[in-house]
Amino acid sequence: HIRAGSIVPLGPEIQYATERADTIELRVYPGANGSFTMYEDEGDNYNYETGKYATIPISYVDNPKNVVIGARSGSFTNMDAKKVFNIVYVSSNHGTGEGVTSQSDCQLIYTGSQVSCNPVGVLPSQGSAPSLLPSDVSMRIAGNFVRLPNAFSGIAKNISVMDCSGKLLHRAVLKKNVIDVRKDFGLPGGVYIVKAEAVR
């Protein structure tokens, strides 16, 4: 069961670490507002440790349905200049299963500035959010390790590991900020989507 307000990114099958995923399906589960921060880096080295990564805040407003993709923060070598986000509002017969959804509800062309399915004002930066807990974050990793953003340091978080199609492989509650998919979840090195949610 996936919680109302969840936003789940699905990318194309990635064959190797440096392959880019510039078209992303965002599956949105209506019924509540939701948000998360998408994290990206080069995927094949440790340059993220010196700040070579980018984050994209994504929010969903349930009534009326609207997805807002905020301005990107940060950068790294060979970052996509343009991304295509296909927004899918999941229902019992739409946006389910492992394959790409044939008909999206909204398509957003993203070049680093805020875009939305319906016009809105400027999304506040993550730093001004009233919540003390960090926004959910989903990250695509290639290899064994993933380092979560510093906002997650020292707090318990639900960690979900999915394959590139969005299929859940493992879930656990962890406190540490560097996740080793091989040691912590018994998975071989590879390309995964890791989602972290602060335990509320």
Backbone torsions as a table, in degrees:
resi	resn	phi	psi	omega
1	HIS	NA	132.1	179.5
2	ILE	-107.8	131.1	-174.0
3	ARG	-64.8	141.2	175.2
4	ALA	-58.0	138.1	-177.8
5	GLY	92.6	-8.2	179.4
6	SER	-68.4	145.7	176.0
7	ILE	-123.2	116.6	-175.2
8	VAL	-116.0	117.0	178.7
9	PRO	-84.7	135.3	175.0
10	LEU	-123.7	125.7	177.3
11	GLY	-107.5	173.1	175.6
12	PRO	-68.9	163.1	175.5
13	GLU	-59.2	128.5	179.3
14	ILE	-104.7	126.1	-177.2
15	GLN	-90.0	-27.4	-178.4
16	TYR	-149.1	161.8	-167.1
17	ALA	-61.1	-35.5	-174.1
18	THR	-89.6	0.4	177.5
19	GLU	-70.0	135.6	-176.9
20	ARG	-89.0	148.0	175.8
21	ALA	-114.5	86.9	-173.5
22	ASP	-93.9	-5.3	173.6
23	THR	-118.7	120.9	-173.9
24	ILE	-126.6	131.1	172.6
25	GLU	-92.0	124.8	176.2
26	LEU	-103.3	110.7	177.0
27	ARG	-91.0	119.2	-177.0
28	VAL	-108.9	130.4	-178.8
29	TYR	-101.8	100.3	-175.1
30	PRO	-63.0	164.5	177.9
31	GLY	124.1	-16.0	178.4
32	ALA	-162.8	157.2	172.9
33	ASN	-68.2	154.1	178.7
34	GLY	-156.2	163.9	176.7
35	SER	-158.2	156.1	170.3
36	PHE	-158.6	167.2	179.5
37	THR	-114.3	123.9	177.8
38	MET	-87.0	132.2	-177.7
39	TYR	-113.1	139.1	176.2
40	GLU	-139.4	145.9	168.7
41	ASP	-145.3	-170.3	-175.7
42	GLU	-67.0	-24.3	172.0
43	GLY	84.5	-8.5	-176.0
44	ASP	-135.2	19.9	179.7
45	ASN	-159.9	-172.5	-177.6
46	TYR	-105.3	19.3	-177.6
47	ASN	-62.0	-20.8	177.6
48	TYR	-60.7	-24.8	179.9
49	GLU	-67.7	-21.0	178.1
50	THR	-107.1	23.2	173.1
51	GLY	88.9	9.1	179.9
52	LYS	-87.3	76.1	176.6
53	TYR	-156.4	169.4	179.7
54	ALA	-136.2	150.4	175.4
55	THR	-126.6	145.5	179.6
56	ILE	-129.0	115.1	178.3
57	PRO	-78.3	132.6	-179.6
58	ILE	-127.1	129.0	-178.8
59	SER	-127.1	148.9	174.9
60	TYR	-124.0	128.6	174.3
61	VAL	-107.4	126.0	-171.1
62	ASP	-77.5	-31.8	-174.9
63	ASN	-137.3	107.8	-5.7
64	PRO	-77.6	158.4	-176.4
65	LYS	-57.8	126.3	178.1
66	ASN	-158.0	137.2	173.9
67	VAL	-111.2	130.7	178.1
68	VAL	-118.8	121.9	175.6
69	ILE	-105.1	114.2	-173.2
70	GLY	-80.7	176.5	-178.9
71	ALA	-64.6	139.6	-179.7
72	ARG	-73.9	142.5	173.8
73	SER	-114.2	136.7	176.7
74	GLY	86.6	175.7	179.8
75	SER	-161.2	166.4	175.3
76	PHE	-156.7	165.0	-178.0
77	THR	-61.6	136.9	177.9
78	ASN	63.2	27.0	175.5
79	MET	-64.9	142.6	178.5
80	ASP	-60.1	127.6	175.3
81	ALA	-72.7	-29.5	-178.1
82	LYS	-139.2	139.1	173.2
83	LYS	-125.7	150.7	173.8
84	VAL	-112.9	120.3	176.6
85	PHE	-105.7	117.4	174.3
86	ASN	-96.6	112.6	-175.5
87	ILE	-90.0	128.6	179.8
88	VAL	-127.2	119.5	174.5
89	TYR	-87.0	110.3	-171.0
90	VAL	-71.9	134.5	171.1
91	SER	-137.1	-177.2	-173.0
92	SER	-60.2	-29.5	-178.4
93	ASN	-123.6	22.9	-177.4
94	HIS	-145.6	125.1	177.8
95	GLY	78.5	25.9	177.8
96	THR	-112.8	167.4	178.6
97	GLY	86.1	178.7	-173.2
98	GLU	-87.1	-26.4	-175.4
99	GLY	-77.8	168.8	176.1
100	VAL	-67.7	137.6	178.0
101	THR	-70.8	128.3	-172.7
102	SER	-66.5	-34.2	-176.9
103	GLN	-127.6	110.4	178.6
104	SER	-80.6	160.5	178.6
105	ASP	-84.7	-21.9	-177.6
106	CYS	-162.0	138.1	175.3
107	GLN	-118.4	128.9	179.8
108	LEU	-116.8	128.4	174.0
109	ILE	-94.0	119.2	-170.9
110	TYR	-115.0	126.3	178.1
111	THR	-121.2	15.8	177.9
112	GLY	111.8	-14.8	176.6
113	SER	-102.8	160.9	-177.1
114	GLN	-59.8	135.3	172.6
115	VAL	-137.1	158.3	178.6
116	SER	-154.1	157.5	178.0
117	CYS	-65.3	-38.9	175.9
118	ASN	-121.3	144.7	-178.0
119	PRO	-59.2	137.1	177.9
120	VAL	-143.0	172.8	172.2
121	GLY	-76.5	-176.9	-177.7
122	VAL	-72.8	132.9	178.6
123	LEU	-70.5	131.9	178.2
124	PRO	-65.0	151.5	178.7
125	SER	-65.6	157.6	-178.3
126	GLN	-58.6	-31.9	-176.5
127	GLY	-66.5	-21.9	-177.3
128	SER	-96.5	5.6	179.9
129	ALA	-64.9	138.2	-177.2
130	PRO	-70.5	-22.5	-177.3
131	SER	-68.2	143.9	175.7
132	LEU	-83.5	-16.1	-179.8
133	LEU	-91.6	145.2	179.0
134	PRO	-69.1	154.8	174.4
135	SER	-66.0	151.7	175.0
136	ASP	-57.1	147.8	178.4
137	VAL	-133.3	138.6	173.7
138	SER	-120.7	136.1	-175.5
139	MET	-134.3	139.4	172.8
140	ARG	-94.0	128.1	-179.1
141	ILE	-122.7	150.8	173.1
142	ALA	-127.2	116.0	-176.2
143	GLY	119.7	-151.8	-174.9
144	ASN	-100.6	-31.9	-166.4
145	PHE	-109.5	148.4	169.8
146	VAL	-140.5	132.7	176.4
147	ARG	-103.5	122.8	179.8
148	LEU	-78.9	155.1	177.2
149	PRO	-56.2	152.3	-175.9
150	ASN	-58.3	-24.3	179.9
151	ALA	-60.3	-21.1	-178.4
152	PHE	-91.2	-2.8	-176.2
153	SER	-58.6	131.3	171.7
154	GLY	75.0	5.3	179.1
155	ILE	-116.4	152.8	177.0
156	ALA	-71.9	138.0	180.0
157	LYS	-141.6	144.0	172.9
158	ASN	-79.5	120.0	179.3
159	ILE	-107.4	123.5	175.4
160	SER	-115.1	131.7	176.8
161	VAL	-112.4	124.6	-178.0
162	MET	-124.8	155.7	171.8
163	ASP	-79.6	-179.6	-173.8
164	CYS	-66.6	-17.3	178.3
165	SER	-86.6	-6.0	-178.6
166	GLY	94.9	3.4	179.3
167	LYS	-73.1	127.3	-179.0
168	LEU	-69.6	127.3	178.7
169	LEU	-103.6	-43.3	-179.2
170	HIS	-150.8	154.0	175.7
171	ARG	-143.0	140.0	178.8
172	ALA	-158.2	160.1	172.7
173	VAL	-101.4	122.2	-178.1
174	LEU	-131.7	155.3	176.1
175	LYS	-104.3	-25.5	-175.3
176	LYS	-71.7	161.5	-173.8
177	ASN	-104.2	-12.5	174.6
178	VAL	-111.9	116.6	-175.7
179	ILE	-100.6	132.4	175.2
180	ASP	-110.3	105.9	-174.3
181	VAL	-64.1	-27.4	179.4
182	ARG	-73.6	-50.0	-176.2
183	LYS	-76.7	-42.6	-174.4
184	ASP	-80.6	-28.2	-174.4
185	PHE	-125.6	-4.0	179.1
186	GLY	70.7	23.2	-179.2
187	LEU	-97.2	149.1	174.4
188	PRO	-70.9	159.6	174.8
189	GLY	-59.4	144.2	-178.1
190	GLY	173.8	-163.1	-179.8
191	VAL	-103.6	122.6	-176.9
192	TYR	-136.5	160.7	167.2
193	ILE	-105.0	124.6	179.0
194	VAL	-112.6	125.1	178.7
195	LYS	-113.4	132.2	177.4
196	ALA	-118.3	131.7	176.5
197	GLU	-129.1	127.1	176.6
198	ALA	-61.2	136.0	178.2
199	VAL	-69.6	123.1	-175.8
200	ARG	-98.6	NA	NA
